[in-house]
């Protein structure tokens, strides 16, 4: 009996001693935690991240108006290859997250940002200097892989910096880059290609990317909580001389197991979480519609409305205007809706989803109006205004989904966003290739209406998760081991 009591006391002492070696943040106001940094420091990180994301996203579409110049220079006549030069960037955006998201959850956000930003600039210079078409396609794909870092990890950085009720506005500012970049790219690229040639399109992206990369080194700071806490542990080890101090967020599994788990996590979330899968499909379809317009607007407005190369670039501003309006609506309304629906009680990710409903209706409306306006050759303002509906729908849908995933998978938000990025980038790479054959087979009216009917089938998705999202999110059956 005495022996058993002694063993029990020894065990309790060992447990208590072990607890004293565990280091955590000092409560919710610990200044070492990024959410407690001064507001100016947090917003500087968001702004420089948004600027780099804008440049990376700009690179996806800025080549679209001048791609025919490159095709002529390289003695090719293939319409598929001209579409591929634009869309292959998205292949890189699909591959990159499988690498950068796991790295960001193992080593922090900053190292992947710095490495990929530098490589993005170098590969974009490679595009400008490409001696032939295969080299241009390869450099475009590699540039897309590097661009995926800021476009994938950016949402996770916002989650690191802001508490849930503040994320809507911060996400609106960061998302301005990935949404507006592709929309304004063709407008810039059209006049630039017309004035200086297609190679200067890439030089401008490389110069802008180089400048922001330099600013990134000066301004951006590490924000990932496990890395920040480990830095605190290292500092305390030196101050106390206690080598046994351990981070409360440390992963004690083997390096091989951590790498394997981190690499698999985005795919596990994509295929085993109904939330991630259905939202990823939704945004993948809408995102690919944007790129389908990017690769077909030059022929539609060039042939039907006899637009010049520069004027074709301006035709994309309808999408940009819609994205800008959607961004303003989301930034102003998202956090307010969250706070109002919570009523001072628990904040739930589902409280943000109502803002997605009007966006879901805007998308099919865009293609029904755009398709028949171009078919009947109505005034060119009609189809351009119609494309603004796609911009509104894409913005409200993408930002709502991203904030929902961040709120749901906070610590693993980079992997959740990577899963969505993989699918939307694959759709964005290959579905636009079907645009010209679709229009050839069905015409502009019924071809675009087909896209509209597919978008109509997606309208129930936000209603489904408003009603059943919490039940699915909290059901152990639908919580994959991460």
Secondary structure as GFF3:
##gff-version 3
##sequence-region A 1 482
A	DSSP	alpha_helix	2	20	.	.	.	ID=ss1
A	DSSP	beta_strand	22	23	.	.	.	ID=ss2
A	DSSP	three_ten_helix	34	36	.	.	.	ID=ss3
A	DSSP	alpha_helix	39	61	.	.	.	ID=ss4
A	DSSP	alpha_helix	67	73	.	.	.	ID=ss5
A	DSSP	alpha_helix	79	107	.	.	.	ID=ss6
A	DSSP	alpha_helix	109	128	.	.	.	ID=ss7
A	DSSP	alpha_helix	133	161	.	.	.	ID=ss8
A	DSSP	three_ten_helix	164	166	.	.	.	ID=ss9
A	DSSP	alpha_helix	167	196	.	.	.	ID=ss10
A	DSSP	alpha_helix	198	219	.	.	.	ID=ss11
A	DSSP	alpha_helix	225	240	.	.	.	ID=ss12
A	DSSP	beta_strand	246	247	.	.	.	ID=ss13
A	DSSP	alpha_helix	255	272	.	.	.	ID=ss14
A	DSSP	alpha_helix	274	304	.	.	.	ID=ss15
A	DSSP	alpha_helix	309	314	.	.	.	ID=ss16
A	DSSP	alpha_helix	317	342	.	.	.	ID=ss17
A	DSSP	three_ten_helix	349	352	.	.	.	ID=ss18
A	DSSP	alpha_helix	354	375	.	.	.	ID=ss19
A	DSSP	alpha_helix	380	408	.	.	.	ID=ss20
A	DSSP	alpha_helix	413	430	.	.	.	ID=ss21
A	DSSP	three_ten_helix	431	433	.	.	.	ID=ss22
A	DSSP	alpha_helix	434	458	.	.	.	ID=ss23
A	DSSP	alpha_helix	460	474	.	.	.	ID=ss24
A	DSSP	three_ten_helix	476	478	.	.	.	ID=ss25
###
